[in-house]
Amino acid sequence: MRNRHTFLGATFLLATMFLVACGSNGDSAQIIERSEREVRDVINLDIDPDILEDLALSANTTTSGSGSASSESAGSMVELPEVDPLAVKGNIVIAGSSTVFPLAERMIEVFENEGFGDLVTYDSIGSGGGFERFCEAGESDIAGASRAIKEGEIESCAAIGRTPIEFRIGTDALAVVVSAENEFLTGLSHDELAAVFSTAELWSDINPDYPAEPILRYIPGTDSGTFDFFVEEVFDENTEPILAANNTELSEDDNVLVTGVVDSPYAVTFFGYAYYQENAELLKILEIDGIEANQENVDAAAYPLSRPLIIYSDAGIINEKQQVGQFLSFLLQNVNREIIDVGYFPANEQVLNGAKSDLLAAMGRMAAGEEAAGLAGLAEVDPLTVNGNIVIAGSSTVFPLAERMIEVFENEGFGDLVTYDSIGSGGGFERFCEAGESDIAGASRAIKEGEIESCAAIGRTPIEFRIGTDALAVVVSAENEFLTGLSHDELAAVFSTAELWSDINPDYPAEPILRYIPGTDSGTFDFFVEEVFDENTEPILAANNTELSEDDNVLVTGVVDSPYAVTFFGYAYYQENAELLKILDIDGVEANQENVDAAAYPLSRPLIIYSDAGIINEKQQVGQFLSFLMQNVNREITDVGYFPANAAVLDQAAQDLAAAMGEAK
């Protein structure tokens, strides 16, 4: 075990903002909502509310769907009140994940170099050990983790009067590595990776061209989040195969794993990406399913073994030990200057900006208990006073939520017409960016570069507003008695090469697979192909017994009519027809709020609407409708069948709208 300094403090802030942006489990969501209201007192910063409001509204907006801030906003991050480490007093105790440790160590160093004179310790004992120290012994102020806290650990915390608050502070990618002396291996498929760490005895068992030498396995200890994450992703949470393998050495110390691999060209291990970077000259990192671990692939969630970096604390601790909140504030302001050099992947600037803005609101206006009508400075909208028609076209996935919000808008007094033409995301962008016939485009994917260019050609600059999250549901008829779930590889086969259900599993019926697929112009189709076929449409379009339709009701009807049919669409359409359908687990993960928030369910995606500042200013009813939607959407979205937007994401969307309406101060 190593006693090290760590970054405990700034995390409370960073985590609050990042967590809300990226998602957390349901238990943490309630805690975060409460903690945000307490943040100002927790950190003990005396800030003029007017300054807070100005800061919260000063964030520049993004005008494309690329997922990153524009060049202007990238250089204009929302500012938090500065922390002077010289003025911070008191010790801080952290224990937990060895994966979080390198980033914590760096941030502690920076904090000390700038004047902090007391002690921050980090005991690197694995995620499970950290939760024991935090939730059972009550000996630490913060727990570092590379996995979400478990229900039993939350209960242990409750037993000693602690309510763990989850803060996400970055992203790690697990590195699967061999010695630099290994000359035969460059990558592994998912199935090969599973075999390497379980049933295969020799490297030649993986590929006859590889040496007939024993596979020497070095594995992180079972108490680590690294081990838990790997087993979840590779073995569907079943530890038996990996623990039963021969020639295996387990250790909680990543340095032991590095040494073991360096000593033999036939050894293999996995650990946090930072440990690979630290020893890159001695190691070779492997691609997984042909995908390299790099910033682009991690941001796009394309690399299969990426995971969040998380820390946990408790509002009682933060109130009692003010140095914890001050240190977290410092971390939040400085972490992205250090994280890449440490070997991890930074928070997206747009997400970070939105989270900081949400935090400022929590420290000021929202701390006073304001209702959602004050969201990011948007004025309350009375639908009775709104006049003029509004035209929307786009995603069939966004449609049910838009339909509900239009209904609420009309029920509260709006007397003119809002239309939504459900023609798919691509069709919506054509209508908005080429024909210029719509005021708003609904989408279940980000706008593409070519579509942005088409918009520019007619004088429109699309502004992205994220309003919720959807999970794609893979469904069969309720009459299907043989299927409950599919692995990623089985899902790909079902929608491509398999002809009969028995091709998937010999215990299934020898009946043809009847495939119903959303039209190629839909964001649903694009998202599914991206996630399941690495953006290659050829396998799914070449499959037999396939019917495509832009109308999700056609897909529902097709599946209901046969126990051998299968389809996929937005979760809302499943909920609408839940009595007739059966939803399938994917890789053993159920589509529910907890798994979607934790980014554990593989087929989740954003719900987005786009408009343009010119339209919003020319047709004021468009801005008023969007403002009404953002202030009320989270009251309706769960009932519609989708998952609500995090506070920071919704607040950022509201800020972007306020800026477009000329209301940003």
C-alpha angles and dihedrals in degrees: 000000000000127000106214140162117257146190100248101143111056090048096079088066098036091044094051092053097038094043092054090048096048103030139252139203120286094255092056093046092066091045092050092050089055095042093052089060089051098044098097092055092040093057092038095222117156104215130167107245090223090057089049091052093048091049093047092052097042098078112119117235134239119238100190136056095237093113094239131092121264117258090260096050092041089068094042108061118176108266124234121199108275122251119216106212089203089066096048116099133185139054126275126204123205131173134173146063121045086210094061091043100083093054091044091049092052094048091049089052092052091046091052094044089056093054113280106147105185130072134279113182128193118193108200101213104136130268094281092049090049092054090049090052092046102037104029109027094028089214101128134063095211136024120211115212142173091199136045118272114263126237093249091052091051088052091050090052091050090053090063095040099262127130108197116225116203120221122183112207106172146326132274130193120211110237118215104204145179131185118289084238090066105106101176106056131070103150148351135218119232091260092047090049090053092049093047090057097041131012104015114096100181132032087239087064086068095045126356088223091063121088118278089239128129116265108241109207125202112187134184113248119275091246093062127097086226091063092044093050094047093048091047093051100038105029103027090249093304108133095184099087096049095043093047094055120113125238092033129147121185125202137166087211112084090200089065089054092050092050092048093054095043090055095061137033087213096057126098136186144160133222143137117320091242091065090053092051091048090057100027094132091059099039141058119216117216128222115236117218086348093301123124122219102244139130095268095050094043092049090050091047086235096125105084098216104053123124142172127265108227139180128191132207138155131245091231091056092047092050093047096043106040091182088072093061092043092051091048089052090053091049093050092054095047110027097095091054089061109027100084092050089051089055104255134107121261129232113267107261094232091052091045092049092050092047092050090050090051090049091051089051089050089051092050130011098013091045087066090058101254117174125245090267087080092055109150090337097301113153119237112263124222106202090204089069096047117100134181137056125279126206122206129175134171146063121044086211093060091043100084092052093044090048091053093048091049089051092051090046090053094043089056093055113283106145105185130071133284113182128191118194108200102213104136130269094280092048089049092054091048090052092046102037105030108027094028089213100129133064096208133026121209117211142173091199136044118273114264126237092249091052091051088052091050089052091049090052090063094040099261127130109196116225116202122224117183111206105172149328132270130196118210110237118215104204145179131185118289083238090066105106101176106056130070103150148352135218118232091259092047090049090053091049093047090057097041131013105014114096100182132031087239088064086068095046126356088224091063121088118278089239128129116264109241109208124202112187134184113248119275091246092062127097086226091063093044093050095047093048091047093051100038105029103027090248093305108133095184099087096049095043093047094055120113125238092033129147121185125202138165087211111085090199089065089054092050092050092048093053096043090055094061137034087213096057126098136186144160133222143137117319091242091066090053092051091048090056100027094132091059099040141057119216117216128223113237116218086347093301121123121219102244138129095267095050094043092049090048091048086236096124106083098215105054124125142171128268108223139178126194132203138155132246091231092056092044092053096042095045104036091185089069093058091043092052092048090049091050090048094053093047093051109025097096090056090061109026100084092051090051089056104257134106121258123249118254114256094249094049092049092045091052091051089050091050091051089051092047089053092049090049090051092246098114110111 
